[in-house]
Amino acid sequence: MYRWANDLFPICRSITGKGAEETLRYIQTILPEMEIRKVPTGTKAFDWIVPQEWEINDAYIADERGDRIVDFKKLNLHVMGYSTAVDETLSFEELDSHLYSLKDLPNAVAYVTSYYERRWGFCIAHSQREELRKEPHKKYRVKIDSRHFDGHLTYGECVLKGESEKEILLSTYICHPSMANNELSGPVVAAALGRYLKEAPRRYTYRIVFAPETIGSIVYLSANLKTMKERTIAGFVLTCIGDDRCYSYLSSRYGNTLADKIAIHTLKYIAPNFKRYSFLDRGSDERQYCSAGVDLPVCLIMRSKFGEYPEYHTSLDNMGLISPAGLEGGFNAVKSCLDIAEANYVYTNTVLCEPQMSKRNLYPTMSAKGSADKVRTLMNFLAYADGTNDLIDIAEILGVYAGDLIEIANILTKARLVTRNDDL
């Protein structure tokens, strides 16, 4: 995953354009089952319209000697996303209103966009801006070689069929330029999960979406909402999932869906100190999936939450911020959720009173001190398999991790001591 992210890091992505398409084609080499789809400019999606496509070839600020002091080709964050074309010679005084910098991070370059209002701008380190300010009348060549045109918005979709038509959604975005945790951790973890799932036995169908944030998920929902509302039992937005500082969870709108239940239980056992956020702290595509009227059962599992770590939306969110171990931890957290979802039935006892376990080779035939300890969890599982509790409920009652009960549930099912009900 880290290698994939490193390969993708230099690409200049935006909500439309070649960068997003190049990213999707790369992901397709990892996950060939993913299909790339294009939606034309002007397509209506609920209250939104697919904007014009944006293409950028070059951009720079050059001093009077012609030396590039700000160069898009060295760092694509230097250009405000969706900037209009410009080719002028300006004094710093004239240029300053088109510059964006961060006083509190003077050596970082900010990530700034203007998708729906035409303007142009450059993002530079605040320390550099202050140096330029010392000579306000000095002239600079300012050039952005870009264009807007009627084209397409592009997204990727991978549907892995399971035994059931009921679906689990995994959604991530492919619209930010060179940032590692905020942008690339989500797509590479989603791709790795897709590769894992396609080789695993699947009870559920998995819908994996790679789309531009906000407008992409809105466009996707406008085309697929009916099916998704009928079939989605749980969903997870994957973003900021590659550093190794902490784990975080952000709830669905009311925090009461199966996805919330699975995420909270899983993180409680694999990362007991995880940080918990409500839907009031939202900021990614959970805004769309959980919006009133859409109401899909979707939450977020992250490492450091967007907006909560200092490098967020800056050039400091680089390949040094994420790590192979951080990505592996993010992958394992979501994989654990999916494994539990696959085994999460409502279980019902088939025998009145306590069943005779020894005749099923599930209990020691000789009673002695300590002989029942190893089957205590099994018997406790049976005690609460009354047709009202699913696997997670039973795990919570017993104070154990649901993942550790999967084998016990399978043993009891095979012995016909419990039945499994799909109606969660």
Summary of the structure (lengths in Angstrom):
residues: 424
radius of gyration: 25.7
end to end distance: 33.6
largest distance: 95.0
contacts: 1449
relative contact order: 0.13
helix: 36%
strand: 25%
